[in-house]
């Protein structure tokens, strides 16, 4: 017990180091890094380090995707640059909540994976999908400019599914959900549904100023978590 507690605190120290690095590299602002650290501590002591590593994987993939083709994104006015606490909360608070209960209820494991898979799929679809020159609005399939809220493309859809699958594979390897097929299916289905929900909400509400990007992201991760819970409850 004491040994495990010492291990957890060692990871807390590493979490502070990670927060400092993301702040110094201008990936997150100061408050965003602080929120990330607090959420990480909650996950470490409620669910375990292996759950936290899944979120770290999402963070790494999202930061790499954001930096990818930076000059082109800047030319489109789509380079987000340093993210704020709003970004951290909207993408991570649902997963943090699921982790807090995941050790007691197996269905919340599906919600945790679903939320992270959605955040990953949506981030990759936005950051990589913007490179597709002929996106279409998800509600009308009308051609729109790259970066339009609610736009989808073959490239964005493909990379979102791949990103969700990576989360599912990592969840299996880390032992978050130690069954290969359920882990992959929950991640891919939840992530894909959540990602499309994000696009629909973006087209219907964000484009009209009725929701912010953070509201859309939060809603999408809730959808992904619900799908993950339903899959764990009725399928697996």
N, C-alpha and C positions, 0 to 999 in steps of 0.2 A: 504493500500500500504506500509506504513512504517512498520506495523506489519509483513507483509510478508517478507519484506527486512531483518528485524531483525531475523526472523526464518531462512531465507536462510544463513545468516552469522553465525548463531549458528551451522548450519549443516556444514559450511565451517570449523569451528573450530573442529568439530567432525571428519571431513575428514583429517585434519592435525594430529589429534590423531591417526586415523587409519593408516595413512602413517608412523607415528613414530613407531607404534606397528609392522607393517609388516617389517620395517627395523630392529628393535631391535630383532625380532624373526627370522631374516635372511631369510624371505620369499621373500623379494625384496631387491635389492641393493639400495644405496642412490638415484641414478639418477632415478631408476625405481619407487621408492616411490614418488619422486618429480613429475615425469610425471603423475603418477596416480592421484596426488592431483590436478594438473593443468587440466587434463581431467575431473575430478570430478567437479571442479568449473565451467567449461564451461557447463556441463550438468545441474548443479543446476540452473544456471541463464538463461539458454536457454530453458530448458524443464521442470525442476522441480525436487524436491527431490525424488519423487516416481520413476522417471526414473533412478536416481542414485542408488537407493536401488536394482534395478534389476541387475546392474553391481556388486554391493557389494555381492549379492547372488552368482553370478558367481565366484567372487574372493574367497569367503568362500568355495564353493564346490571344486574349483580347488586346493586350498591349502590343504584341507582335503584329496582329492584324491592323491595329490602328496606325502603326508606323509604316505598314506596307504601302508602297506607291504614294508616299506623303506629298510629293510635289504635285502629282496629278490631282489628288484630293483637294489640295490647297487651291488649285486652279479652278476647281468646281465650287469652292467655298464649303467643302464637306469635311475638312480636316478638323476633328474635335479637339485635338491637343490634350492639354491637362484636364483631367476629369475631376469633378467635385464630389462632395459628400452626397449630393443628390443622386449622382450616378451610382455611387457605392450602395446607398440605401435601396434605390429602386431595383438594382440587380441582385442584391444580396440579402435583404432583410427577410424575404420569404424562406430562402434556404436556411438562414440562421434560425428562424422559428421552427422549421421542420427538424433541424438538428437537435434543438432543445428537447424535442419529444421523441426523436427517432430511436433512442436507446430503450424506450419503453413500449412503443407501438411500431410493429413492423411496417404498417401501411405508410407511416411517415417517412420511412426510408425511400419509398417510391416518390413521395412528395419532394424530398430533398434532391434526389437525382433529377426529377422532372424540372424543378426550378432552375438548377444549375445548367441542365441540358438546354433549356429554353434560353437562358441568358447567353450561353455560348453560341447557340445556333443563331440567335438574333444578331449578336455582335458580329459574328463572322459574315452573316448574310449582308449586313449593312456595310461593313468595312471592305469586304472583298467583292461583294455583289455590285458595288458602285462602279466597278471597272467594266461591267457589261454595258455596252453602248445602246442597247435597245430594251430597257426594262418596260414593263407594263403595269398599270395600276391594277391591284388585285380585285377591286370591285367592278371594274368596267372592262379590263384588259386593253384599255386604250394606251398607246405608246406615250410615255412621259420621259422627262429628263432624268438622267442618273442622279440619285440622291433624293428623289421625290418621296415624301412620306407615303407609305403604302405600296411602293413599287416592288415588284418581284421580277426575277430573271432566272433563266436556267442556271447560270453561274452561282448566283446567290443561293438558290434553292439547294443545289448540289453541295456547296460548301457548308451550308447550315446542317444538312443531314450528316455529313462527314464529321463536323464538329460535335454534334450530339452523340454520334457513335463513339467518338474518342472518349467522351465523358462516361459513356456506358462501359467501355472497355476498362477505363481507369477505375471506375467504381468496383468492377469485378476484381481487378488486380489488387486494389487496396483493401478489399474485404468489406467495403461498405454494403454491397449486396453480393455475397459470395456464390452466386449462381450465374453462370455466364449468359445463357440465353435470356433469362428474365432481365438481367442488368442491361443488355444491349437493347432489347425490345422496349423496356420502360424509357430508356434515355432517348432512343430514336423517335418513338411515337410521341412522347411528351414534348420533346424538343421541337419536333416538326409542327405539331399542333399549336404549341405556344408561340412559335415563330410566325406562323400564319395568322394567329390571333393578333399579334403585334402589328402585322401589316394591315389587317382589316381595321383595327382601331386607329392606326395612323391615317389611313385613307378617309375614314368616316368622321373622325373627331379631331385628330391633331392638325390636319390640313385646314380645318375650319376654326382653329384656335380654341376648341372646347376642351382639349386635353394637352398637357405638355408631354415632351418626350419621356420625362421621368414617370409621369402617370401611365403612359402607354407601356413602358418597360415593366413597371410594377404589376400592372394588370396582366401582362403576358406571362410573367413568372408565376402569378397566382393560377392562371389557366394551366400552365405546365405542371404545377404542383398537384392540382386537382386531378389532372389526367393520370399522373403517376400514382396517386393514391387509389384511384379507381382501378387501375391495372393491377396493383398489388392486392386489392380487396377482392376483385371479381375474376381475375384471370390467373394470378399466381398465388 
